[in-house]
Amino acid sequence: MHALTHGDLLVALDRNALLVVVLVASAVIGIRTLADRPATRPRRWAGPLAGLLLILWTVARNLPVPPFSVLAP
């Protein structure tokens, strides 16, 4: 978040790409809501899928093997 607030998008993506993606998606949903075009209702599986994605991201970032070590800050 520090890198984003200082305008350094590449460092922010390097440190935590998932945060950048979630913030962009939240901004798009917020803008659509403010424009009186509410986003479609989330599907029943959207919450559990988001939780699973967060858990998998957290585990993958902490694996010390080469394909995943790139994700570590």
PQR file of N, CA, C, O and H, with PARSE charges and radii, in Angstrom:
ATOM      1  N   MET A   1       0.825  -1.179   0.000 -0.4000 1.5000
ATOM      2  CA  MET A   1       0.000   0.000   0.000 -0.0000 2.0000
ATOM      3  C   MET A   1       0.878   1.255   0.000  0.5500 1.7000
ATOM      4  O   MET A   1       0.520   2.271  -0.596 -0.5500 1.4000
ATOM      5  N   HIS A   2       2.015   1.176   0.665 -0.4000 1.5000
ATOM      6  CA  HIS A   2       2.933   2.315   0.717 -0.0000 2.0000
ATOM      7  C   HIS A   2       3.391   2.697  -0.688  0.5500 1.7000
ATOM      8  O   HIS A   2       3.436   3.878  -1.033 -0.5500 1.4000
ATOM      9  H   HIS A   2       2.305   0.351   1.149  0.4000 1.0000
ATOM     10  N   ALA A   3       3.730   1.696  -1.491 -0.4000 1.5000
ATOM     11  CA  ALA A   3       4.192   1.972  -2.851 -0.0000 2.0000
ATOM     12  C   ALA A   3       3.075   2.594  -3.690  0.5500 1.7000
ATOM     13  O   ALA A   3       3.330   3.487  -4.497 -0.5500 1.4000
ATOM     14  H   ALA A   3       3.693   0.737  -1.211  0.4000 1.0000
ATOM     15  N   LEU A   4       1.853   2.131  -3.506 -0.4000 1.5000
ATOM     16  CA  LEU A   4       0.737   2.702  -4.261 -0.0000 2.0000
ATOM     17  C   LEU A   4       0.476   4.148  -3.881  0.5500 1.7000
ATOM     18  O   LEU A   4       0.223   4.981  -4.752 -0.5500 1.4000
ATOM     19  H   LEU A   4       1.645   1.405  -2.850  0.4000 1.0000
ATOM     20  N   THR A   5       0.532   4.455  -2.607 -0.4000 1.5000
ATOM     21  CA  THR A   5       0.273   5.829  -2.182 -0.0000 2.0000
ATOM     22  C   THR A   5       1.371   6.775  -2.638  0.5500 1.7000
ATOM     23  O   THR A   5       1.157   7.985  -2.715 -0.5500 1.4000
ATOM     24  H   THR A   5       0.737   3.779  -1.899  0.4000 1.0000
ATOM     25  N   HIS A   6       2.540   6.237  -2.941 -0.4000 1.5000
ATOM     26  CA  HIS A   6       3.622   7.060  -3.450 -0.0000 2.0000
ATOM     27  C   HIS A   6       3.740   6.979  -4.977  0.5500 1.7000
ATOM     28  O   HIS A   6       4.705   7.475  -5.558 -0.5500 1.4000
ATOM     29  H   HIS A   6       2.714   5.254  -2.878  0.4000 1.0000
ATOM     30  N   GLY A   7       2.745   6.345  -5.623 -0.4000 1.5000
ATOM     31  CA  GLY A   7       2.682   6.322  -7.076 -0.0000 2.0000
ATOM     32  C   GLY A   7       3.608   5.344  -7.762  0.5500 1.7000
ATOM     33  O   GLY A   7       3.842   5.465  -8.964 -0.5500 1.4000
ATOM     34  H   GLY A   7       1.961   5.942  -5.151  0.4000 1.0000
ATOM     35  N   ASP A   8       4.132   4.394  -7.047 -0.4000 1.5000
ATOM     36  CA  ASP A   8       5.055   3.422  -7.654 -0.0000 2.0000
ATOM     37  C   ASP A   8       4.320   2.105  -7.906  0.5500 1.7000
ATOM     38  O   ASP A   8       4.371   1.184  -7.092 -0.5500 1.4000
ATOM     39  H   ASP A   8       3.942   4.296  -6.070  0.4000 1.0000
ATOM     40  N   LEU A   9       3.649   2.037  -9.033 -0.4000 1.5000
ATOM     41  CA  LEU A   9       2.816   0.882  -9.363 -0.0000 2.0000
ATOM     42  C   LEU A   9       3.633  -0.392  -9.554  0.5500 1.7000
ATOM     43  O   LEU A   9       3.197  -1.468  -9.145 -0.5500 1.4000
ATOM     44  H   LEU A   9       3.608   2.785  -9.695  0.4000 1.0000
ATOM     45  N   LEU A  10       4.797  -0.289 -10.160 -0.4000 1.5000
ATOM     46  CA  LEU A  10       5.606  -1.491 -10.405 -0.0000 2.0000
ATOM     47  C   LEU A  10       6.086  -2.121  -9.098  0.5500 1.7000
ATOM     48  O   LEU A  10       6.092  -3.346  -8.971 -0.5500 1.4000
ATOM     49  H   LEU A  10       5.151   0.585 -10.493  0.4000 1.0000
ATOM     50  N   VAL A  11       6.483  -1.311  -8.139 -0.4000 1.5000
ATOM     51  CA  VAL A  11       6.899  -1.854  -6.843 -0.0000 2.0000
ATOM     52  C   VAL A  11       5.693  -2.469  -6.132  0.5500 1.7000
ATOM     53  O   VAL A  11       5.814  -3.519  -5.501 -0.5500 1.4000
ATOM     54  H   VAL A  11       6.478  -0.316  -8.242  0.4000 1.0000
ATOM     55  N   ALA A  12       4.537  -1.822  -6.231 -0.4000 1.5000
ATOM     56  CA  ALA A  12       3.330  -2.363  -5.607 -0.0000 2.0000
ATOM     57  C   ALA A  12       2.965  -3.720  -6.202  0.5500 1.7000
ATOM     58  O   ALA A  12       2.594  -4.642  -5.474 -0.5500 1.4000
ATOM     59  H   ALA A  12       4.439  -0.969  -6.744  0.4000 1.0000
ATOM     60  N   LEU A  13       3.069  -3.840  -7.512 -0.4000 1.5000
ATOM     61  CA  LEU A  13       2.801  -5.132  -8.155 -0.0000 2.0000
ATOM     62  C   LEU A  13       3.825  -6.178  -7.743  0.5500 1.7000
ATOM     63  O   LEU A  13       3.490  -7.352  -7.586 -0.5500 1.4000
ATOM     64  H   LEU A  13       3.370  -3.091  -8.103  0.4000 1.0000
ATOM     65  N   ASP A  14       5.062  -5.758  -7.568 -0.4000 1.5000
ATOM     66  CA  ASP A  14       6.108  -6.686  -7.149 -0.0000 2.0000
ATOM     67  C   ASP A  14       5.884  -7.168  -5.720  0.5500 1.7000
ATOM     68  O   ASP A  14       6.093  -8.342  -5.417 -0.5500 1.4000
ATOM     69  H   ASP A  14       5.334  -4.805  -7.696  0.4000 1.0000
ATOM     70  N   ARG A  15       5.466  -6.278  -4.862 -0.4000 1.5000
ATOM     71  CA  ARG A  15       5.293  -6.642  -3.452 -0.0000 2.0000
ATOM     72  C   ARG A  15       4.016  -7.434  -3.195  0.5500 1.7000
ATOM     73  O   ARG A  15       4.032  -8.405  -2.439 -0.5500 1.4000
ATOM     74  H   ARG A  15       5.295  -5.324  -5.108  0.4000 1.0000
ATOM     75  N   ASN A  16       2.896  -7.024  -3.824 -0.4000 1.5000
ATOM     76  CA  ASN A  16       1.639  -7.719  -3.576 -0.0000 2.0000
ATOM     77  C   ASN A  16       0.682  -7.449  -4.733  0.5500 1.7000
ATOM     78  O   ASN A  16      -0.127  -6.522  -4.677 -0.5500 1.4000
ATOM     79  H   ASN A  16       2.883  -6.235  -4.438  0.4000 1.0000
ATOM     80  N   ALA A  17       0.780  -8.257  -5.769 -0.4000 1.5000
ATOM     81  CA  ALA A  17      -0.041  -8.065  -6.962 -0.0000 2.0000
ATOM     82  C   ALA A  17      -1.521  -8.291  -6.677  0.5500 1.7000
ATOM     83  O   ALA A  17      -2.374  -7.647  -7.289 -0.5500 1.4000
ATOM     84  H   ALA A  17       1.436  -9.010  -5.814  0.4000 1.0000
ATOM     85  N   LEU A  18      -1.828  -9.184  -5.769 -0.4000 1.5000
ATOM     86  CA  LEU A  18      -3.227  -9.456  -5.462 -0.0000 2.0000
ATOM     87  C   LEU A  18      -3.906  -8.223  -4.876  0.5500 1.7000
ATOM     88  O   LEU A  18      -5.063  -7.951  -5.198 -0.5500 1.4000
ATOM     89  H   LEU A  18      -1.135  -9.707  -5.272  0.4000 1.0000
ATOM     90  N   LEU A  19      -3.222  -7.483  -4.037 -0.4000 1.5000
ATOM     91  CA  LEU A  19      -3.789  -6.268  -3.463 -0.0000 2.0000
ATOM     92  C   LEU A  19      -4.119  -5.264  -4.559  0.5500 1.7000
ATOM     93  O   LEU A  19      -5.178  -4.637  -4.526 -0.5500 1.4000
ATOM     94  H   LEU A  19      -2.282  -7.704  -3.775  0.4000 1.0000
ATOM     95  N   VAL A  20      -3.229  -5.106  -5.520 -0.4000 1.5000
ATOM     96  CA  VAL A  20      -3.461  -4.157  -6.608 -0.0000 2.0000
ATOM     97  C   VAL A  20      -4.687  -4.575  -7.416  0.5500 1.7000
ATOM     98  O   VAL A  20      -5.507  -3.729  -7.772 -0.5500 1.4000
ATOM     99  H   VAL A  20      -2.368  -5.615  -5.546  0.4000 1.0000
ATOM    100  N   VAL A  21      -4.819  -5.854  -7.705 -0.4000 1.5000
ATOM    101  CA  VAL A  21      -5.966  -6.355  -8.467 -0.0000 2.0000
ATOM    102  C   VAL A  21      -7.263  -6.140  -7.689  0.5500 1.7000
ATOM    103  O   VAL A  21      -8.265  -5.711  -8.261 -0.5500 1.4000
ATOM    104  H   VAL A  21      -4.153  -6.542  -7.416  0.4000 1.0000
ATOM    105  N   VAL A  22      -7.249  -6.432  -6.397 -0.4000 1.5000
ATOM    106  CA  VAL A  22      -8.450  -6.257  -5.576 -0.0000 2.0000
ATOM    107  C   VAL A  22      -8.825  -4.779  -5.473  0.5500 1.7000
ATOM    108  O   VAL A  22     -10.008  -4.443  -5.519 -0.5500 1.4000
ATOM    109  H   VAL A  22      -6.435  -6.780  -5.932  0.4000 1.0000
ATOM    110  N   LEU A  23      -7.854  -3.907  -5.337 -0.4000 1.5000
ATOM    111  CA  LEU A  23      -8.152  -2.470  -5.258 -0.0000 2.0000
ATOM    112  C   LEU A  23      -8.734  -1.946  -6.567  0.5500 1.7000
ATOM    113  O   LEU A  23      -9.659  -1.134  -6.547 -0.5500 1.4000
ATOM    114  H   LEU A  23      -6.893  -4.180  -5.300  0.4000 1.0000
ATOM    115  N   VAL A  24      -8.213  -2.392  -7.691 -0.4000 1.5000
ATOM    116  CA  VAL A  24      -8.749  -1.958  -8.989 -0.0000 2.0000
ATOM    117  C   VAL A  24     -10.180  -2.464  -9.161  0.5500 1.7000
ATOM    118  O   VAL A  24     -11.052  -1.714  -9.601 -0.5500 1.4000
ATOM    119  H   VAL A  24      -7.461  -3.052  -7.708  0.4000 1.0000
ATOM    120  N   ALA A  25     -10.427  -3.719  -8.821 -0.4000 1.5000
ATOM    121  CA  ALA A  25     -11.778  -4.276  -8.932 -0.0000 2.0000
ATOM    122  C   ALA A  25     -12.739  -3.542  -8.008  0.5500 1.7000
ATOM    123  O   ALA A  25     -13.876  -3.272  -8.393 -0.5500 1.4000
ATOM    124  H   ALA A  25      -9.719  -4.328  -8.463  0.4000 1.0000
ATOM    125  N   SER A  26     -12.305  -3.218  -6.804 -0.4000 1.5000
ATOM    126  CA  SER A  26     -13.154  -2.477  -5.869 -0.0000 2.0000
ATOM    127  C   SER A  26     -13.453  -1.080  -6.390  0.5500 1.7000
ATOM    128  O   SER A  26     -14.571  -0.589  -6.237 -0.5500 1.4000
ATOM    129  H   SER A  26     -11.381  -3.438  -6.491  0.4000 1.0000
ATOM    130  N   ALA A  27     -12.475  -0.439  -6.999 -0.4000 1.5000
ATOM    131  CA  ALA A  27     -12.700   0.897  -7.561 -0.0000 2.0000
ATOM    132  C   ALA A  27     -13.709   0.851  -8.702  0.5500 1.7000
ATOM    133  O   ALA A  27     -14.571   1.724  -8.803 -0.5500 1.4000
ATOM    134  H   ALA A  27     -11.567  -0.838  -7.124  0.4000 1.0000
ATOM    135  N   VAL A  28     -13.607  -0.150  -9.551 -0.4000 1.5000
ATOM    136  CA  VAL A  28     -14.552  -0.276 -10.664 -0.0000 2.0000
ATOM    137  C   VAL A  28     -15.961  -0.498 -10.139  0.5500 1.7000
ATOM    138  O   VAL A  28     -16.906   0.121 -10.627 -0.5500 1.4000
ATOM    139  H   VAL A  28     -12.906  -0.859  -9.469  0.4000 1.0000
ATOM    140  N   ILE A  29     -16.113  -1.360  -9.168 -0.4000 1.5000
ATOM    141  CA  ILE A  29     -17.433  -1.617  -8.587 -0.0000 2.0000
ATOM    142  C   ILE A  29     -17.960  -0.353  -7.911  0.5500 1.7000
ATOM    143  O   ILE A  29     -19.142  -0.032  -8.038 -0.5500 1.4000
ATOM    144  H   ILE A  29     -15.345  -1.864  -8.772  0.4000 1.0000
ATOM    145  N   GLY A  30     -17.102   0.361  -7.198 -0.4000 1.5000
ATOM    146  CA  GLY A  30     -17.526   1.599  -6.539 -0.0000 2.0000
ATOM    147  C   GLY A  30     -17.955   2.662  -7.530  0.5500 1.7000
ATOM    148  O   GLY A  30     -18.951   3.349  -7.304 -0.5500 1.4000
ATOM    149  H   GLY A  30     -16.142   0.100  -7.094  0.4000 1.0000
ATOM    150  N   ILE A  31     -17.223   2.812  -8.622 -0.4000 1.5000
ATOM    151  CA  ILE A  31     -17.584   3.803  -9.634 -0.0000 2.0000
ATOM    152  C   ILE A  31     -18.904   3.432 -10.305  0.5500 1.7000
ATOM    153  O   ILE A  31     -19.740   4.297 -10.566 -0.5500 1.4000
ATOM    154  H   ILE A  31     -16.414   2.254  -8.805  0.4000 1.0000
ATOM    155  N   ARG A  32     -19.082   2.162 -10.579 -0.4000 1.5000
ATOM    156  CA  ARG A  32     -20.362   1.728 -11.174 -0.0000 2.0000
ATOM    157  C   ARG A  32     -21.521   1.983 -10.230  0.5500 1.7000
ATOM    158  O   ARG A  32     -22.606   2.362 -10.671 -0.5500 1.4000
ATOM    159  H   ARG A  32     -18.403   1.459 -10.368  0.4000 1.0000
ATOM    160  N   THR A  33     -21.310   1.781  -8.942 -0.4000 1.5000
ATOM    161  CA  THR A  33     -22.367   2.014  -7.967 -0.0000 2.0000
ATOM    162  C   THR A  33     -22.680   3.501  -7.861  0.5500 1.7000
ATOM    163  O   THR A  33     -23.849   3.880  -7.791 -0.5500 1.4000
ATOM    164  H   THR A  33     -20.428   1.473  -8.584  0.4000 1.0000
ATOM    165  N   LEU A  34     -21.659   4.347  -7.849 -0.4000 1.5000
ATOM    166  CA  LEU A  34     -21.884   5.790  -7.780 -0.0000 2.0000
ATOM    167  C   LEU A  34     -22.547   6.321  -9.048  0.5500 1.7000
ATOM    168  O   LEU A  34     -23.276   7.312  -8.995 -0.5500 1.4000
ATOM    169  H   LEU A  34     -20.709   4.039  -7.906  0.4000 1.0000
ATOM    170  N   ALA A  35     -22.307   5.684 -10.165 -0.4000 1.5000
ATOM    171  CA  ALA A  35     -22.925   6.098 -11.422 -0.0000 2.0000
ATOM    172  C   ALA A  35     -24.342   5.558 -11.547  0.5500 1.7000
ATOM    173  O   ALA A  35     -24.950   5.637 -12.614 -0.5500 1.4000
ATOM    174  H   ALA A  35     -21.715   4.880 -10.207  0.4000 1.0000
ATOM    175  N   ASP A  36     -24.863   5.014 -10.467 -0.4000 1.5000
ATOM    176  CA  ASP A  36     -26.216   4.459 -10.408 -0.0000 2.0000
ATOM    177  C   ASP A  36     -26.393   3.298 -11.377  0.5500 1.7000
ATOM    178  O   ASP A  36     -27.484   3.067 -11.899 -0.5500 1.4000
ATOM    179  H   ASP A  36     -24.369   4.950  -9.600  0.4000 1.0000
ATOM    180  N   ARG A  37     -25.327   2.588 -11.602 -0.4000 1.5000
ATOM    181  CA  ARG A  37     -25.381   1.358 -12.374 -0.0000 2.0000
ATOM    182  C   ARG A  37     -24.841   0.248 -11.483  0.5500 1.7000
ATOM    183  O   ARG A  37     -23.694  -0.170 -11.640 -0.5500 1.4000
ATOM    184  H   ARG A  37     -24.442   2.775 -11.177  0.4000 1.0000
ATOM    185  N   PRO A  38     -25.641  -0.225 -10.567 -0.5600 1.5000
ATOM    186  CA  PRO A  38     -25.132  -1.211  -9.621  0.2800 2.0000
ATOM    187  C   PRO A  38     -24.613  -2.465 -10.320  0.5500 1.7000
ATOM    188  O   PRO A  38     -25.168  -2.932 -11.314 -0.5500 1.4000
ATOM    189  N   ALA A  39     -23.557  -2.973  -9.772 -0.4000 1.5000
ATOM    190  CA  ALA A  39     -22.976  -4.203 -10.308 -0.0000 2.0000
ATOM    191  C   ALA A  39     -23.950  -5.349 -10.096  0.5500 1.7000
ATOM    192  O   ALA A  39     -24.825  -5.285  -9.232 -0.5500 1.4000
ATOM    193  H   ALA A  39     -23.106  -2.594  -8.964  0.4000 1.0000
ATOM    194  N   THR A  40     -23.792  -6.372 -10.876 -0.4000 1.5000
ATOM    195  CA  THR A  40     -24.657  -7.528 -10.703 -0.0000 2.0000
ATOM    196  C   THR A  40     -24.396  -8.155  -9.342  0.5500 1.7000
ATOM    197  O   THR A  40     -23.308  -8.023  -8.782 -0.5500 1.4000
ATOM    198  H   THR A  40     -23.081  -6.424 -11.577  0.4000 1.0000
ATOM    199  N   ARG A  41     -25.383  -8.823  -8.829 -0.4000 1.5000
ATOM    200  CA  ARG A  41     -25.224  -9.481  -7.530 -0.0000 2.0000
ATOM    201  C   ARG A  41     -24.171 -10.563  -7.622  0.5500 1.7000
ATOM    202  O   ARG A  41     -24.117 -11.303  -8.604 -0.5500 1.4000
ATOM    203  H   ARG A  41     -26.267  -8.931  -9.283  0.4000 1.0000
ATOM    204  N   PRO A  42     -23.342 -10.656  -6.613 -0.5600 1.5000
ATOM    205  CA  PRO A  42     -22.323 -11.711  -6.648  0.2800 2.0000
ATOM    206  C   PRO A  42     -22.969 -13.098  -6.576  0.5500 1.7000
ATOM    207  O   PRO A  42     -24.002 -13.288  -5.935 -0.5500 1.4000
ATOM    208  N   ARG A  43     -22.364 -14.012  -7.216 -0.4000 1.5000
ATOM    209  CA  ARG A  43     -22.850 -15.396  -7.182 -0.0000 2.0000
ATOM    210  C   ARG A  43     -22.602 -15.992  -5.800  0.5500 1.7000
ATOM    211  O   ARG A  43     -21.805 -15.471  -5.020 -0.5500 1.4000
ATOM    212  H   ARG A  43     -21.524 -13.858  -7.737  0.4000 1.0000
ATOM    213  N   ARG A  44     -23.290 -17.081  -5.511 -0.4000 1.5000
ATOM    214  CA  ARG A  44     -23.132 -17.736  -4.209 -0.0000 2.0000
ATOM    215  C   ARG A  44     -21.713 -18.215  -3.980  0.5500 1.7000
ATOM    216  O   ARG A  44     -21.243 -18.249  -2.843 -0.5500 1.4000
ATOM    217  H   ARG A  44     -23.938 -17.504  -6.144  0.4000 1.0000
ATOM    218  N   TRP A  45     -21.034 -18.581  -5.040 -0.4000 1.5000
ATOM    219  CA  TRP A  45     -19.701 -19.153  -4.924 -0.0000 2.0000
ATOM    220  C   TRP A  45     -18.621 -18.080  -4.924  0.5500 1.7000
ATOM    221  O   TRP A  45     -17.447 -18.411  -4.755 -0.5500 1.4000
ATOM    222  H   TRP A  45     -21.416 -18.553  -5.964  0.4000 1.0000
ATOM    223  N   ALA A  46     -18.965 -16.819  -5.104 -0.4000 1.5000
ATOM    224  CA  ALA A  46     -17.955 -15.769  -5.202 -0.0000 2.0000
ATOM    225  C   ALA A  46     -17.205 -15.570  -3.883  0.5500 1.7000
ATOM    226  O   ALA A  46     -15.987 -15.397  -3.894 -0.5500 1.4000
ATOM    227  H   ALA A  46     -19.919 -16.550  -5.241  0.4000 1.0000
ATOM    228  N   GLY A  47     -17.899 -15.591  -2.764 -0.4000 1.5000
ATOM    229  CA  GLY A  47     -17.253 -15.410  -1.462 -0.0000 2.0000
ATOM    230  C   GLY A  47     -16.280 -16.537  -1.132  0.5500 1.7000
ATOM    231  O   GLY A  47     -15.115 -16.279  -0.829 -0.5500 1.4000
ATOM    232  H   GLY A  47     -18.889 -15.732  -2.755  0.4000 1.0000
ATOM    233  N   PRO A  48     -16.748 -17.788  -1.186 -0.5600 1.5000
ATOM    234  CA  PRO A  48     -15.820 -18.890  -0.936  0.2800 2.0000
ATOM    235  C   PRO A  48     -14.657 -18.939  -1.917  0.5500 1.7000
ATOM    236  O   PRO A  48     -13.537 -19.282  -1.536 -0.5500 1.4000
ATOM    237  N   LEU A  49     -14.912 -18.600  -3.175 -0.4000 1.5000
ATOM    238  CA  LEU A  49     -13.836 -18.587  -4.156 -0.0000 2.0000
ATOM    239  C   LEU A  49     -12.802 -17.505  -3.823  0.5500 1.7000
ATOM    240  O   LEU A  49     -11.601 -17.736  -3.963 -0.5500 1.4000
ATOM    241  H   LEU A  49     -15.821 -18.322  -3.485  0.4000 1.0000
ATOM    242  N   ALA A  50     -13.255 -16.341  -3.388 -0.4000 1.5000
ATOM    243  CA  ALA A  50     -12.329 -15.274  -2.998 -0.0000 2.0000
ATOM    244  C   ALA A  50     -11.507 -15.691  -1.787  0.5500 1.7000
ATOM    245  O   ALA A  50     -10.309 -15.412  -1.723 -0.5500 1.4000
ATOM    246  H   ALA A  50     -14.231 -16.154  -3.274  0.4000 1.0000
ATOM    247  N   GLY A  51     -12.143 -16.360  -0.821 -0.4000 1.5000
ATOM    248  CA  GLY A  51     -11.414 -16.858   0.342 -0.0000 2.0000
ATOM    249  C   GLY A  51     -10.374 -17.902  -0.032  0.5500 1.7000
ATOM    250  O   GLY A  51      -9.251 -17.884   0.471 -0.5500 1.4000
ATOM    251  H   GLY A  51     -13.116 -16.587  -0.873  0.4000 1.0000
ATOM    252  N   LEU A  52     -10.759 -18.810  -0.916 -0.4000 1.5000
ATOM    253  CA  LEU A  52      -9.817 -19.835  -1.376 -0.0000 2.0000
ATOM    254  C   LEU A  52      -8.658 -19.210  -2.132  0.5500 1.7000
ATOM    255  O   LEU A  52      -7.511 -19.621  -1.956 -0.5500 1.4000
ATOM    256  H   LEU A  52     -11.672 -18.825  -1.324  0.4000 1.0000
ATOM    257  N   LEU A  53      -8.939 -18.219  -2.972 -0.4000 1.5000
ATOM    258  CA  LEU A  53      -7.889 -17.527  -3.697 -0.0000 2.0000
ATOM    259  C   LEU A  53      -6.917 -16.845  -2.740  0.5500 1.7000
ATOM    260  O   LEU A  53      -5.704 -16.893  -2.946 -0.5500 1.4000
ATOM    261  H   LEU A  53      -9.871 -17.885  -3.115  0.4000 1.0000
ATOM    262  N   LEU A  54      -7.437 -16.220  -1.707 -0.4000 1.5000
ATOM    263  CA  LEU A  54      -6.578 -15.564  -0.721 -0.0000 2.0000
ATOM    264  C   LEU A  54      -5.690 -16.565   0.014  0.5500 1.7000
ATOM    265  O   LEU A  54      -4.509 -16.301   0.238 -0.5500 1.4000
ATOM    266  H   LEU A  54      -8.422 -16.181  -1.539  0.4000 1.0000
ATOM    267  N   ILE A  55      -6.249 -17.700   0.385 -0.4000 1.5000
ATOM    268  CA  ILE A  55      -5.463 -18.730   1.068 -0.0000 2.0000
ATOM    269  C   ILE A  55      -4.386 -19.289   0.141  0.5500 1.7000
ATOM    270  O   ILE A  55      -3.234 -19.435   0.548 -0.5500 1.4000
ATOM    271  H   ILE A  55      -7.209 -17.915   0.203  0.4000 1.0000
ATOM    272  N   LEU A  56      -4.756 -19.604  -1.104 -0.4000 1.5000
ATOM    273  CA  LEU A  56      -3.774 -20.133  -2.054 -0.0000 2.0000
ATOM    274  C   LEU A  56      -2.670 -19.123  -2.343  0.5500 1.7000
ATOM    275  O   LEU A  56      -1.502 -19.497  -2.455 -0.5500 1.4000
ATOM    276  H   LEU A  56      -5.692 -19.486  -1.435  0.4000 1.0000
ATOM    277  N   TRP A  57      -3.026 -17.855  -2.464 -0.4000 1.5000
ATOM    278  CA  TRP A  57      -2.032 -16.801  -2.700 -0.0000 2.0000
ATOM    279  C   TRP A  57      -1.059 -16.716  -1.523  0.5500 1.7000
ATOM    280  O   TRP A  57       0.152 -16.607  -1.716 -0.5500 1.4000
ATOM    281  H   TRP A  57      -3.975 -17.552  -2.374  0.4000 1.0000
ATOM    282  N   THR A  58      -1.595 -16.768  -0.310 -0.4000 1.5000
ATOM    283  CA  THR A  58      -0.758 -16.680   0.882 -0.0000 2.0000
ATOM    284  C   THR A  58       0.202 -17.862   0.966  0.5500 1.7000
ATOM    285  O   THR A  58       1.378 -17.686   1.285 -0.5500 1.4000
ATOM    286  H   THR A  58      -2.579 -16.857  -0.153  0.4000 1.0000
ATOM    287  N   VAL A  59      -0.286 -19.047   0.687 -0.4000 1.5000
ATOM    288  CA  VAL A  59       0.571 -20.236   0.733 -0.0000 2.0000
ATOM    289  C   VAL A  59       1.618 -20.179  -0.381  0.5500 1.7000
ATOM    290  O   VAL A  59       2.794 -20.453  -0.141 -0.5500 1.4000
ATOM    291  H   VAL A  59      -1.241 -19.190   0.428  0.4000 1.0000
ATOM    292  N   ALA A  60       1.195 -19.824  -1.599 -0.4000 1.5000
ATOM    293  CA  ALA A  60       2.124 -19.797  -2.732 -0.0000 2.0000
ATOM    294  C   ALA A  60       3.236 -18.774  -2.524  0.5500 1.7000
ATOM    295  O   ALA A  60       4.376 -19.017  -2.917 -0.5500 1.4000
ATOM    296  H   ALA A  60       0.239 -19.602  -1.794  0.4000 1.0000
ATOM    297  N   ARG A  61       2.922 -17.633  -1.911 -0.4000 1.5000
ATOM    298  CA  ARG A  61       3.942 -16.603  -1.673 -0.0000 2.0000
ATOM    299  C   ARG A  61       5.024 -17.067  -0.710  0.5500 1.7000
ATOM    300  O   ARG A  61       6.152 -16.576  -0.752 -0.5500 1.4000
ATOM    301  H   ARG A  61       1.995 -17.435  -1.591  0.4000 1.0000
ATOM    302  N   ASN A  62       4.681 -18.007   0.153 -0.4000 1.5000
ATOM    303  CA  ASN A  62       5.619 -18.434   1.179 -0.0000 2.0000
ATOM    304  C   ASN A  62       6.331 -19.741   0.853  0.5500 1.7000
ATOM    305  O   ASN A  62       7.091 -20.245   1.681 -0.5500 1.4000
ATOM    306  H   ASN A  62       3.764 -18.406   0.187  0.4000 1.0000
ATOM    307  N   LEU A  63       6.106 -20.298  -0.323 -0.4000 1.5000
ATOM    308  CA  LEU A  63       6.814 -21.508  -0.718 -0.0000 2.0000
ATOM    309  C   LEU A  63       8.202 -21.137  -1.235  0.5500 1.7000
ATOM    310  O   LEU A  63       8.329 -20.250  -2.078 -0.5500 1.4000
ATOM    311  H   LEU A  63       5.489 -19.888  -0.996  0.4000 1.0000
ATOM    312  N   PRO A  64       9.244 -21.807  -0.737 -0.5600 1.5000
ATOM    313  CA  PRO A  64      10.603 -21.443  -1.154  0.2800 2.0000
ATOM    314  C   PRO A  64      11.082 -22.138  -2.426  0.5500 1.7000
ATOM    315  O   PRO A  64      12.288 -22.277  -2.625 -0.5500 1.4000
ATOM    316  N   VAL A  65      10.184 -22.569  -3.275 -0.4000 1.5000
ATOM    317  CA  VAL A  65      10.583 -23.238  -4.515 -0.0000 2.0000
ATOM    318  C   VAL A  65      10.530 -22.235  -5.676  0.5500 1.7000
ATOM    319  O   VAL A  65       9.731 -21.299  -5.651 -0.5500 1.4000
ATOM    320  H   VAL A  65       9.204 -22.455  -3.113  0.4000 1.0000
ATOM    321  N   PRO A  66      11.377 -22.430  -6.685 -0.5600 1.5000
ATOM    322  CA  PRO A  66      11.557 -21.420  -7.735  0.2800 2.0000
ATOM    323  C   PRO A  66      10.305 -20.838  -8.404  0.5500 1.7000
ATOM    324  O   PRO A  66      10.259 -19.616  -8.542 -0.5500 1.4000
ATOM    325  N   PRO A  67       9.314 -21.575  -8.819 -0.5600 1.5000
ATOM    326  CA  PRO A  67       8.231 -20.847  -9.494  0.2800 2.0000
ATOM    327  C   PRO A  67       7.474 -19.892  -8.560  0.5500 1.7000
ATOM    328  O   PRO A  67       6.939 -18.879  -9.009 -0.5500 1.4000
ATOM    329  N   PHE A  68       7.432 -20.213  -7.282 -0.4000 1.5000
ATOM    330  CA  PHE A  68       6.671 -19.392  -6.336 -0.0000 2.0000
ATOM    331  C   PHE A  68       7.516 -18.369  -5.600  0.5500 1.7000
ATOM    332  O   PHE A  68       6.976 -17.414  -5.042 -0.5500 1.4000
ATOM    333  H   PHE A  68       7.867 -21.036  -6.918  0.4000 1.0000
ATOM    334  N   SER A  69       8.818 -18.545  -5.586 -0.4000 1.5000
ATOM    335  CA  SER A  69       9.674 -17.610  -4.860 -0.0000 2.0000
ATOM    336  C   SER A  69       9.656 -16.226  -5.495  0.5500 1.7000
ATOM    337  O   SER A  69      10.040 -15.249  -4.853 -0.5500 1.4000
ATOM    338  H   SER A  69       9.257 -19.321  -6.040  0.4000 1.0000
ATOM    339  N   VAL A  70       9.221 -16.131  -6.733 -0.4000 1.5000
ATOM    340  CA  VAL A  70       9.108 -14.822  -7.397 -0.0000 2.0000
ATOM    341  C   VAL A  70       7.997 -13.992  -6.762  0.5500 1.7000
ATOM    342  O   VAL A  70       8.053 -12.763  -6.799 -0.5500 1.4000
ATOM    343  H   VAL A  70       8.909 -16.926  -7.254  0.4000 1.0000
ATOM    344  N   LEU A  71       6.995 -14.637  -6.182 -0.4000 1.5000
ATOM    345  CA  LEU A  71       5.864 -13.926  -5.587 -0.0000 2.0000
ATOM    346  C   LEU A  71       6.204 -13.300  -4.241  0.5500 1.7000
ATOM    347  O   LEU A  71       5.498 -12.400  -3.787 -0.5500 1.4000
ATOM    348  H   LEU A  71       6.949 -15.636  -6.152  0.4000 1.0000
ATOM    349  N   ALA A  72       7.254 -13.752  -3.606 -0.4000 1.5000
ATOM    350  CA  ALA A  72       7.607 -13.230  -2.277 -0.0000 2.0000
ATOM    351  C   ALA A  72       8.123 -11.792  -2.397  0.5500 1.7000
ATOM    352  O   ALA A  72       8.807 -11.449  -3.362 -0.5500 1.4000
ATOM    353  H   ALA A  72       7.828 -14.484  -3.975  0.4000 1.0000
ATOM    354  N   PRO A  73       7.792 -10.963  -1.417 -0.5600 1.5000
ATOM    355  CA  PRO A  73       8.269  -9.567  -1.470  0.2800 2.0000
ATOM    356  C   PRO A  73       9.762  -9.465  -1.224  0.5500 1.7000
ATOM    357  O   PRO A  73      10.316  -8.366  -1.235 -0.5500 1.4000
TER
END
